[in-house]
Amino acid sequence: MLRTTLVLAIGCCAGAAMAQMNPVGLWKTIDDKDGSAKSEIRIVETAGVVSGKIEKVLDPKSKPDDKCVECKDDRKDQPIVGLDLMRGLKKSETRDNLWDGGTIVEPSTGKVYKVQLTPIEGGKKLEVRGYIGAPLFGRTQTWIRVQ
């Protein structure tokens, strides 16, 4: 009986840890240039497709009614809070702990980049790599899990 309970407890802990090794959750974005917290992004998965919205802006320079005036697609002039930041990511078929095939927009410039997401440190952090062309030509931010 004790052995069964121990095995179940270990299995539950391992399952919880594995559940965190995906990008789904609430993340605090950290600027890769100055290290400041910029926003909180809610990443969700629907039918195997991952997307993310800006849930909260943390940058003290921003205004509550800021809009994505530089966006060129359907996000043009949409409020920053609630903006679809990431779209169309799927779990990689060739690499564990990698989500790719989607895009991310930089609201301040309106530029759209390809994006890869990689949970690290047991899912406590998320490497977000935005790039043009190949992943080699881009930059990476490390976001911190809020929940």
Residue pairs with C-beta under 8 A, 6 or more apart in sequence:
17 122
17 123
19 123
20 119
20 122
20 123
20 124
20 145
21 97
21 119
21 122
21 123
22 45
22 91
22 97
22 99
22 119
22 123
23 43
23 50
23 52
23 89
23 99
23 117
23 119
23 126
24 43
24 44
24 45
24 50
25 42
25 43
25 145
25 146
25 147
26 40
26 41
26 42
26 43
26 55
26 145
26 146
26 147
27 40
27 41
27 42
27 43
27 52
27 126
27 143
27 144
27 145
27 146
28 37
28 39
28 40
28 58
28 143
28 144
28 145
28 146
29 37
29 38
29 39
29 40
29 41
29 128
29 141
29 143
30 36
30 37
30 38
30 141
30 142
30 143
30 144
31 37
31 38
31 141
32 139
32 140
32 141
32 142
36 59
37 58
37 59
38 57
38 58
38 59
39 54
39 55
39 56
39 57
39 58
39 59
40 54
40 55
40 56
40 58
40 146
41 52
41 53
41 54
41 55
41 85
41 86
41 143
42 52
42 53
42 55
43 50
43 51
43 52
43 86
43 117
44 50
44 51
44 52
44 53
48 90
48 91
49 88
49 89
49 90
50 86
50 89
50 90
50 91
50 99
50 102
50 117
51 84
51 86
51 87
51 88
51 89
51 102
52 84
52 85
52 86
52 104
53 82
53 83
53 84
53 85
54 80
54 81
54 82
54 83
54 85
54 107
55 81
55 82
56 81
57 64
57 66
57 80
57 81
62 80
64 81
65 79
66 79
66 80
67 77
67 78
67 79
67 80
68 75
68 76
68 77
68 78
68 79
68 80
68 83
68 105
68 107
68 110
69 76
69 77
69 110
70 107
70 108
70 109
70 110
70 111
71 77
71 78
71 105
71 107
71 110
72 110
72 112
73 105
73 112
75 83
75 84
75 105
76 110
80 107
83 105
83 107
84 105
85 104
85 105
85 107
86 102
86 103
86 104
86 115
87 102
87 103
88 101
88 102
88 103
89 99
89 100
89 101
89 102
89 115
89 117
90 99
90 100
90 101
90 102
91 98
91 99
92 98
92 99
92 100
97 118
97 119
98 116
98 117
98 118
99 116
99 117
99 118
100 114
100 115
100 116
100 117
102 114
102 115
103 112
103 113
103 114
103 115
104 112
104 113
104 114
104 115
104 128
104 130
105 111
105 112
105 113
106 112
106 113
106 130
113 130
113 131
113 132
113 138
114 130
114 131
114 132
114 135
114 138
115 128
115 129
115 130
115 131
116 127
116 128
116 129
116 131
116 135
117 126
117 127
117 128
117 129
118 126
118 127
118 129
119 125
119 126
119 127
120 126
120 127
120 142
123 145
124 144
124 145
125 142
125 143
125 144
125 145
126 142
126 143
126 144
126 145
127 140
127 141
127 142
128 140
128 141
128 142
128 143
129 135
129 138
129 139
129 140
130 138
130 139
130 140
130 141
131 137
131 138
131 139
132 138
